[in-house]
Amino acid sequence: MNKQIATSCTHDCPCGCSVLVTIKDGQIISHKADPRNPVTRNFLCIKGNRYIKRYASAERLLKPLRRKGTHFVTISWEDALDLAAEKLIQTRRESGPLSTLWAQYSGSLSLLNLIMPRIFWIHLGGSTITEGGISIDALQAAQKNDFGACLVHDPQDLENSKNIVIWGRNPAVTNIHLMPFIKEAREKGAKLTVIDPRYSETARLADHHIAPRPGGDGYLAIGVAKEIRRRQGNTQGFVTGRTNGWEDYLSMLDQYEDTDLCLKADVTDDQINHLASCYWNKGPCATFLGLGVNWW
Ligand code: SF4
């Protein structure tokens, strides 16, 4: 008898699709998007649709391999587990629990994957773990410093936007389940601005495409901030009451001339004014960042 279970895609992907898997005699025989998830919306991407092909592929690695000189030999799971246990016991006996580095990072994501290793290492008496990274960790630290938290808009709230700014991100390829929400918001009158040096798949759909030179969007951001500040005039109480280091930030803005910023970012005055208007007087504006604003 067939059994259906609800699960999720484990790819490291912001869509986080819900998946329904059908199992017969202990084998997965089919899978599809779970229509109950309002973001998944009953479709998976090409990678998600190929799960079964990968699952059943003759090239899929099902047995542990042990390196012998320049090549690998297949060993049993029992031997692999014994070998790993032996090494762990030996190094911990010789040098203590911190001698083992648990290198955790991205890859396949799931609650099982996030929680089980923690339980394992806690039961074993601890380990050294990696802290930070060269990719998304740096972005998250920067966003926490800038905004106090690393949050993103609920896609279902996009319909309330008058402007959507996608800054250094290409969701038409990398976050395809965001696109139907953007399309619906545009049908209700929202304008889409994409900031990307490339004429990306998302830029092709945009009302405005701003293409700063690579690494120049930090200057673009400064130009926009200066323009918003001009428009604010003396009504900055809202900002000063809710930020730290505002005066230092203003001093930093003052170090740059407008014409210099346009040259450094390789954008026009009109483009800076357009972005300032999105944020200042044509709101509400939703912003989706890629891996942060780039700087030099
Ligand atoms: S879009 Fe594709 S890779 Fe991303 S979560 Fe959905 S099925 Fe997985």
Residues whose N, C-alpha, C, O or C-beta is under 5 A from the ligand:
A	BS01	SF4	C9 H11 C13 C15 G16 C17 L44 C45 K47 G48
